[in-house]
Amino acid sequence: MMGEAWQVIRAAWRQTGADIFTTLVVNLLWLVLCAFVITAPAATVALFYVTNRLAHEEPTDVGDFFLALRRYFGVGGRWGLVNLLVLFFLGGDLFLTGRLVQEDWRPWVQGFYAAALLAWLIVQFYALPFLFEQEHPSVRLALRNGAVMLGRNIGFTLALMLLLGIVLVVTTLFFLVIAAAGGIIIALIANHAVLNRLAAAKIPHTA
């Protein structure tokens, strides 16, 4: 599993530098739009659209980001709303258990909510690429597919998250790298991970 995860990291890193102009500009646009909060979900979906095209080695430029931003603005809004509600619920419960639960039970209950929060974030890591691997960009179906992907690939996911953590730590030491291309790197890794697992399961790239 570690070897498969490493192949995903290598493929994503190679494509980050294959068209440096597109990756840097798209990452900058994503950062700017995320700063306005309301456009952050749509910008994130557009970022994953661009990196999905890159992962499929399709001709891609900055214009594709703006195309996706318009086309998937509603999809991004629905995805963002679902995440806001789930993160509010899990984050709120994690905070409240630290104040309301008896001390003997507190680590276990907080550990449960922390694990649930981490699992939810990993599901998003898989779900966003699935928006563009499905026949239709359904948020509900993408979340379901992301959860199934996580459940069937626990070992691969653990290896990939470990390597991704190392990549982020290393690139953080070079602040300009993570600022200039951090979002693109993560999105490319997510897309390559989904393609890798679909290929391993011999599943077509549309569901």
C-alpha positions as CSV (number, residue, x, y, z in Angstrom):
1,M,0.0,0.0,0.0
2,M,2.8,2.4,0.7
3,G,4.2,1.8,-2.8
4,E,0.8,2.6,-4.3
5,A,0.5,5.7,-2.2
6,W,3.9,6.9,-3.2
7,Q,3.1,6.5,-6.9
8,V,0.1,8.8,-6.3
9,I,2.3,11.4,-4.6
10,R,4.9,11.3,-7.4
11,A,2.3,11.6,-10.1
12,A,0.7,14.6,-8.4
13,W,4.1,16.3,-7.8
14,R,5.1,15.8,-11.4
15,Q,2.0,17.3,-12.8
16,T,2.2,20.3,-10.4
17,G,5.3,21.4,-12.3
18,A,4.3,20.2,-15.7
19,D,2.4,23.5,-16.4
20,I,3.7,25.8,-13.8
21,F,1.8,28.9,-15.1
22,T,-1.6,27.2,-14.9
23,T,-1.0,25.6,-11.5
24,L,0.3,28.8,-9.9
25,V,-2.4,31.1,-11.3
26,V,-5.2,28.7,-10.5
27,N,-3.9,28.2,-6.9
28,L,-3.7,32.0,-6.5
29,L,-7.3,32.5,-7.8
30,W,-8.5,29.8,-5.4
31,L,-6.7,31.5,-2.4
32,V,-8.2,34.9,-3.3
33,L,-11.8,33.5,-3.7
34,C,-11.5,31.5,-0.5
35,A,-10.7,34.8,1.3
36,F,-14.3,36.0,0.4
37,V,-15.8,32.9,2.2
38,I,-19.0,32.8,0.2
39,T,-17.1,31.9,-3.0
40,A,-14.8,29.4,-1.2
41,P,-16.9,26.2,-1.8
42,A,-17.3,27.0,-5.6
43,A,-13.7,27.9,-5.9
44,T,-12.7,24.6,-4.2
45,V,-14.9,22.6,-6.6
46,A,-13.4,24.5,-9.5
47,L,-9.9,23.7,-8.2
48,F,-10.7,20.0,-8.1
49,Y,-12.2,20.3,-11.6
50,V,-8.9,21.7,-13.0
51,T,-6.8,19.1,-11.2
52,N,-9.1,16.3,-12.3
53,R,-8.4,17.4,-15.9
54,L,-4.7,17.5,-15.2
55,A,-4.9,14.0,-13.6
56,H,-6.5,12.7,-16.8
57,E,-3.8,14.5,-18.8
58,E,-6.3,16.6,-20.7
59,P,-5.4,20.0,-22.1
60,T,-6.0,22.5,-19.3
61,D,-5.6,26.2,-18.8
62,V,-6.7,29.0,-16.4
63,G,-9.9,29.4,-18.4
64,D,-11.1,26.0,-17.2
65,F,-11.1,27.3,-13.6
66,F,-13.5,30.2,-14.5
67,L,-15.6,27.8,-16.6
68,A,-15.9,25.4,-13.6
69,L,-16.6,28.3,-11.2
70,R,-19.7,29.3,-13.2
71,R,-20.8,25.8,-14.1
72,Y,-20.5,24.3,-10.6
73,F,-21.3,27.3,-8.4
74,G,-24.5,25.6,-7.2
75,V,-22.8,22.3,-6.7
76,G,-20.1,24.1,-4.6
77,G,-22.8,25.8,-2.6
78,R,-24.5,22.5,-1.7
79,W,-21.2,20.9,-0.9
80,G,-20.3,23.8,1.3
81,L,-23.6,23.9,3.2
82,V,-23.4,20.1,4.0
83,N,-19.8,20.6,5.2
84,L,-20.8,23.6,7.3
85,L,-23.5,21.7,9.1
86,V,-21.5,18.6,9.7
87,L,-18.4,20.4,10.8
88,F,-20.5,22.6,13.1
89,F,-22.1,19.5,14.6
90,L,-18.9,17.5,15.1
91,G,-16.8,20.5,16.1
92,G,-19.5,21.7,18.6
93,D,-19.8,18.2,20.1
94,L,-16.0,17.9,20.4
95,F,-15.9,21.3,22.2
96,L,-18.8,20.6,24.5
97,T,-17.6,17.2,25.6
98,G,-14.6,18.9,27.0
99,R,-16.8,20.9,29.3
100,L,-19.8,18.7,30.0
101,V,-18.7,15.1,30.1
102,Q,-17.3,13.5,33.2
103,E,-13.5,13.4,33.3
104,D,-13.2,9.6,33.3
105,W,-15.2,9.4,30.0
106,R,-14.0,12.7,28.4
107,P,-10.9,11.3,26.5
108,W,-13.0,8.5,25.0
109,V,-15.9,10.7,23.9
110,Q,-13.6,13.4,22.6
111,G,-11.6,10.7,20.8
112,F,-14.8,9.5,19.1
113,Y,-15.7,12.9,17.8
114,A,-12.2,13.7,16.8
115,A,-12.0,10.4,14.8
116,A,-15.4,11.2,13.2
117,L,-14.2,14.6,12.2
118,L,-11.0,13.2,10.7
119,A,-13.0,10.6,8.8
120,W,-15.4,13.2,7.5
121,L,-12.5,15.3,6.2
122,I,-10.9,12.3,4.4
123,V,-14.3,11.5,2.8
124,Q,-14.2,15.1,1.4
125,F,-10.7,14.3,0.1
126,Y,-12.2,11.5,-2.0
127,A,-15.6,13.0,-2.6
128,L,-14.5,16.1,-4.5
129,P,-12.7,14.1,-7.3
130,F,-15.8,11.9,-7.5
131,L,-17.9,14.8,-8.6
132,F,-16.1,14.6,-11.9
133,E,-15.8,10.8,-12.1
134,Q,-19.5,10.3,-11.8
135,E,-22.0,10.7,-14.7
136,H,-23.6,13.6,-12.9
137,P,-22.0,15.9,-10.3
138,S,-24.3,14.9,-7.4
139,V,-23.0,16.0,-4.0
140,R,-24.9,13.2,-2.3
141,L,-23.6,10.5,-4.6
142,A,-20.0,11.9,-4.4
143,L,-20.2,11.8,-0.6
144,R,-21.4,8.2,-0.7
145,N,-18.7,7.2,-3.1
146,G,-16.1,9.0,-1.0
147,A,-17.3,7.1,2.1
148,V,-17.2,3.8,0.2
149,M,-13.7,4.6,-1.1
150,L,-12.5,5.2,2.4
151,G,-14.1,2.1,3.8
152,R,-12.6,-0.2,1.2
153,N,-9.2,1.3,1.2
154,I,-8.2,1.9,4.9
155,G,-4.6,0.7,4.5
156,F,-4.1,2.8,1.3
157,T,-5.7,5.8,2.9
158,L,-3.5,5.6,6.1
159,A,-0.3,5.3,3.9
160,L,-1.4,8.2,1.7
161,M,-2.3,10.4,4.6
162,L,1.1,9.7,6.2
163,L,2.9,10.6,3.0
164,L,0.7,13.7,2.4
165,G,1.5,14.9,6.0
166,I,5.2,14.5,5.2
167,V,4.8,16.5,2.0
168,L,2.9,19.3,3.7
169,V,5.5,19.5,6.5
170,V,8.4,19.6,4.1
171,T,6.7,22.2,1.8
172,T,5.7,24.3,4.8
173,L,9.5,24.7,5.5
174,F,9.5,26.5,2.1
175,F,6.6,28.9,2.7
176,L,6.4,30.1,-0.9
177,V,5.9,26.6,-2.2
178,I,2.9,25.8,0.0
179,A,1.5,29.3,-0.6
180,A,1.9,29.1,-4.3
181,A,0.8,25.6,-5.0
182,G,-0.5,24.0,-1.7
183,G,-4.1,23.7,-2.9
184,I,-3.1,22.3,-6.3
185,I,-0.9,19.7,-4.7
186,I,-3.5,18.4,-2.3
187,A,-6.2,18.4,-5.0
188,L,-4.0,16.6,-7.5
189,I,-3.1,14.0,-4.9
190,A,-6.8,13.5,-4.2
191,N,-7.7,13.1,-7.9
192,H,-4.8,10.7,-8.5
193,A,-5.7,8.7,-5.4
194,V,-9.3,8.2,-6.6
195,L,-8.1,7.2,-10.1
196,N,-5.5,4.8,-8.6
197,R,-8.2,3.1,-6.5
198,L,-10.7,2.9,-9.3
199,A,-8.0,1.4,-11.6
200,A,-7.1,-1.1,-8.8
201,A,-10.7,-2.1,-8.5
202,K,-11.1,-2.2,-12.3
203,I,-14.0,0.3,-12.0
204,P,-14.7,2.6,-14.9
205,H,-14.1,6.4,-14.3
206,T,-17.8,7.1,-14.3
207,A,-20.4,5.8,-11.8
